[in-house]
Amino acid sequence: MRVPRLRVEFGFTILAWLMEADFLSDLPMEPETLARQIIVKLRAAGQQAWLVGGCVRDLLLGVPPKDFDVATDARPDRLFELFPGSGRVGAHFGVALVRRGGACVEVATFRSEADYPDGRRPASVRFEADAKLDVLRRDFTINGLMMDPETREVLDYVGGQADLKRRVVRSIGDPDARFREDHLRLLRAIRFAARLGFEIDPATFAAMRRHHAAIERVSAERVRDELVRILTEGGARRGFELLDESGLLAAILPEIAAMKGVAQPPEYHPEGDVWTHTLLLLEQLRSPTPTLAWGALLHDVGKPPTFRVAERIRFDAHVEAGVELTRLIMTRLRFSRDEIERVEALVANHMRFMDVPRMKESTLKRFLRMPGFDQHMELHRLDVLSSNRRLETYEFLKEKRRGLSEERLKPSPLITGADLIAEGYAPGPAFSAILTAVEDAQLEGALGSREEAMEFVRERFPLGPGCVAPDTSPGPR
């Protein structure tokens, strides 16, 4: 019958039109939704298409994936034909970056690779039609799984599902070959083990120890990014223990490795040496900002070079040494100037909490209004919980801060430099001292008006030969 055929053709046309219209929509979209639509479109075009990599691992573990990747046998030209306007991550590798509705998904052509002269990029890339060949080039079995998002069918050519159940990070194939291909995999293995709470397969870990020195050939930026992830994605303590056990810590952060065996005064640090104390801080990190995480790691980095024993163990000027080392380490890892300055501030101020009981009200208020003070407070809390566990200062500051409005913490100035000039004072270095003294008295509650402030200045800083402003009035001199 002709009518049913017309209906089928008409229905198929409408379905295709609706799918295309939805795909091209700019309405907000989740990455998983976009990945599903990409797979539907590729398969409708006669191509193979699967979710691949970390998203499959996380879905099988019941963890919400952070991003979604798709692997397909469609060649790059076909990808850009099907998804016009997509970004090209690398034509050499056949990767398209598909964006819709604020979501972004990488779509990569199946490929095999060979020869890695720089320990990162393959000299030879070949596009494949066989999904297995694409899997065999990948790093670890738990990242080598493919999934149909609709049926949940999993392609597993490397035993990745069994390793997920065993909670093991294991290289695909020969671990020595995998680490020679891409040296950054040394750090990635540790990141996955730490974040997921997995063990590293003994043969894989033995290869990591053999190849640990190769990490020095990896760019500082790539090393930095992996270290940030190890510190912030969960399991930071375990991550740094594995860095140490593998030999990687001494290769990339010798200043941290130097903490091991550096004793501390037991009355202040019953937990043990500087390394143990730092690991305890890392253990307590919960979704920290990178700044806080690096502050926790580096706050005592100045102790090893300043260690000495007099009547007791001392670390003279360890804060100053720590700030200098923090700058050197973070500069070496290519952090931005802003990131370095924020971590330096955490290191520079972490010992000031000891002085809080003796601070004047004005000093205390200035302390409380430091930029990023919440981060300073959190580092202090972690520091205390990793040593003597005395939280009195932390609780006092929390209550003090809660009871102070922004106006009381940083009140509007009672006078300015213009007021001093009008009074006859000459601009110069003395201005800063005068205005600081006025603000101190204001923060202490001793001054509350401009008139009181000016009287305070006249009494404390009487005009003299060095303070009088030059005569700028017109007329003969």
Sequence and secondary structure as in RCSB ss.txt:
>XXXX:A:sequence
MRVPRLRVEFGFTILAWLMEADFLSDLPMEPETLARQIIVKLRAAGQQAWLVGGCVRDLLLGVPPKDFDVATDAR
PDRLFELFPGSGRVGAHFGVALVRRGGACVEVATFRSEADYPDGRRPASVRFEADAKLDVLRRDFTINGLMMDPE
TREVLDYVGGQADLKRRVVRSIGDPDARFREDHLRLLRAIRFAARLGFEIDPATFAAMRRHHAAIERVSAERVRD
ELVRILTEGGARRGFELLDESGLLAAILPEIAAMKGVAQPPEYHPEGDVWTHTLLLLEQLRSPTPTLAWGALLHD
VGKPPTFRVAERIRFDAHVEAGVELTRLIMTRLRFSRDEIERVEALVANHMRFMDVPRMKESTLKRFLRMPGFDQ
HMELHRLDVLSSNRRLETYEFLKEKRRGLSEERLKPSPLITGADLIAEGYAPGPAFSAILTAVEDAQLEGALGSR
EEAMEFVRERFPLGPGCVAPDTSPGPR
>XXXX:A:secstr
 HHHHHHHHHHHHHHHHHHHHHHT  S   HHHHHHHHHHHHHHTT  EEEETHHHHHHHHT   S  EEEES  
HHHHHHHSTT EEEEGGGTEEEEEETTEEEEEEE EEEE  TTSSS SEEEE S HHHHHHTSSBGGG  EE TT
T  EE SS HHHHHHHTEE BSS HHHHHHH TTHHHHHHHHHHHHT EE HHHHHHHHHHGGGGGGS HHHHHH
HHHHHHHSS HHHHHHHHHHHTHHHHH HHHHTTTT    TTT TT SHHHHHHHHHHH  S  HHHHHHHHHTT
TTHHHHEEESSSEEETTHHHHHHHHHHHHHHHTT  HHHHHHHHHHHHHTTGGGGGGG  HHHHHHHHTSTTHHH
HHHHHHHHHHTTT   HHHHHHHHHHHT  HHHHS   S  HHHHHHHTB  SHHHHHHHHHHHHHHHTTS  SH
HHHHHHHHHHS   TTTB     SS  
